[in-house]
Amino acid sequence: MSSSRTRAPLGAMIYFAVSGAAALYFTFSAVQGDHGLFNRIQIEAETAELRAERDRLAAELDRMENLTRRLSDDYLDLDLLDERARAVLGYARADEIVLR
C-alpha cells in the first residue's frame, strides 16, 4: 500500500548528498586550506620566532653601537681601546708576563 512512500525521492537524496559534500569540502578547507586553521597556527608560530630573532638582533645592534660610540673620537674609552688592542693585535704591557 504505502510502498511508494517508504522510498525517499531521488531529488531529495541528491540534494542531501550535494549539501553533505559541500559541507565536508568547506570544513576541510577551513581546517587544512591556504587560509585554514592549521596554516594560521603555523604562521603565528613563525611570527613569534621572527619577533624573537628581531629582538635578539636589535640587542646585538645596540651593543655594537655602544662599542662603536665608545671607540669614537668624541668619546674614547681607554679601557675598551686597551682590551681591543690586546685581543686583536696581541699587545701586552712591558710589566706583564704572557703565557701561551
C-alpha positions, 0 to 999 in steps of 0.5 A: 500500500504505502510502498511508494512512500517508504522510498525517499525521492531521488531529488531529495537524496541528491540534494542531501548528498550535494549539501553533505559534500559541500559541507565536508569540502568547506570544513576541510578547507577551513581546517587544512586550506591556504587560509585554514586553521592549521596554516594560521597556527603555523604562521603565528608560530613563525611570527613569534620566532621572527619577533624573537630573532628581531629582538635578539638582533636589535640587542646585538645592534645596540651593543655594537653601537655602544662599542662603536660610540665608545671607540669614537673620537668624541668619546674614547674609552681607554679601557675598551681601546686597551682590551681591543688592542690586546685581543686583536693585535696581541699587545701586552704591557712591558710589566706583564708576563704572557703565557701561551 
